[in-house]
Amino acid sequence: MRFTKALVLLIIIIFSFSYKAFAESGFTEGCIDISGTKLYLRATENSPVVYELDEGARIGVYAEEGEYARVVFGNYRGYVKRETIFVPTEDAYEASVYANGLNVRMSPGEYSTVITQLKEDTKIKIVDVYGTWYRINIAASDVDGDEDISGFVAKEFVLISNDSQGDIILRPKMSGSRVKTLQKELKARRFLSANATGYYGLATKQAVGDFQVAAKLSPDGIAGQETLTMLYADNGIKAPRVTVSSSSSGGSSSSGSSSGGAWGTCSATYAALSGLGKVHLSSWESIDVAWPGLSNRKSALITDVTTGKQFRVTRYNKTSHADVAPDSANDTAILKSVYGGSWSWDRRPIWVTVNGKTYAASMNGMPHGTDYNPNDNMNGQICIHFNGSLGHATPSVDSRHQEAVQFAYSIAKG
């Protein structure tokens, strides 16, 4: 009898201890913001790693201990670096859009219903994270509307403001959408030649260091607040372009001004030019009439000045410059190839031939906004600017586009 009572008492003690150990106080839901985040057994990097968490993993956050947070993920418990997670009840980042025509969707997914589109530099507030998507709120005053907007946008087109999240630092061995966005910008500025993989490896560290040297920052290869501010600013800092000498047709490798980047030429440039005839530096007003975007749409031949490659596009709407989409998937492949196989906001000098007349122009290579041609293997449109055309976000001339237009015209003149 005594043995039975002792056994029952032991079971009660064990159950009570287990309950206290696992019945923790209420937790707050959060989200892993950086892929490959390590879940440590204890709050130190020297502790064993219990699990590696993917970007977007939803976790329960119990408490913060210094630079770590105590969390639960399914059956796993442990500690993660606080900087790797987003907690909606504590974090709300001020941010801005850096992709004109960014879709705001009802739910986190590229096939979700589009609520509205945002202009470049629109101010937003990030209130939650869902994998590679941010849930955002936008004040009506920031979009000239009558009501506030709430929805989801893709992470890669949003820049978190430095004053609200100054401890955001991208460093080697990190991965995720923020690293991929960093790499895309480094490629656009010609500091990175490798593909944008989303992993911060040696090539990315070297590219960041090279950018820091060009920006007159301390070259440690770590993308901290000051580096990210300079990288995403409209400052024209780019690595020198290695140009290819032209053939004996008389041209030589050339470069544009420092603020707009440098553009080269090659033998294919002049071979293509010989078939175009005279290149005109016409005003945007006259081109707007010659190349309509609403009715009687016309396909145009695009010649990339630097490579001499050619493809066709059609203008689809009526704006202060030409919003176009490639005519076919093959045209898209050629367009992408002139940017080294990756989409980029970089401006490039081009010649546009429509109705038998060729104009000096400039394009970017980043699909955005409305997808006018579902058969071109490109989700969105790209912009083409001419002499005096204006940007979407503000009624002003884009100086970088205009430099590319002038370069295209100067090469054509010889």
Secondary structure, DSSP 8 states (H G I E B T S, - for coil): -HHHHHHHHHHHHHHHHHHHHH-----EEEEE-SBTEEEESSSSTTS-EEEEE-TT-EEEEEEEETTEEEEEETTEEEEEEGGGEE-TTT--EEEEE-STTEEEESSSSTTS-EEEEE-TT-EEEEEEEETTEEEEEE-GGGTT-SS-EEEEEEGGGEEE-TTT-TT--B-TT-BSHHHHHHHHHHHHTTS--S---SB--HHHHHHHHHHHHHTTS---S-B-HHHHHHHHSSS------------TTS-------TTT------HHHHHHHHTT--EE--BHHHHHHHS-SSSS--EEEEEETTT--EEEEEE-S-SSSEEEEESSHHHHHHHHHHTTTS-EEEEEEEEEEETTEEEEEEEEE--BS----TTSS-SSBEEEE-BT---SSSSS--HHHHHHHHHHHHHHH-
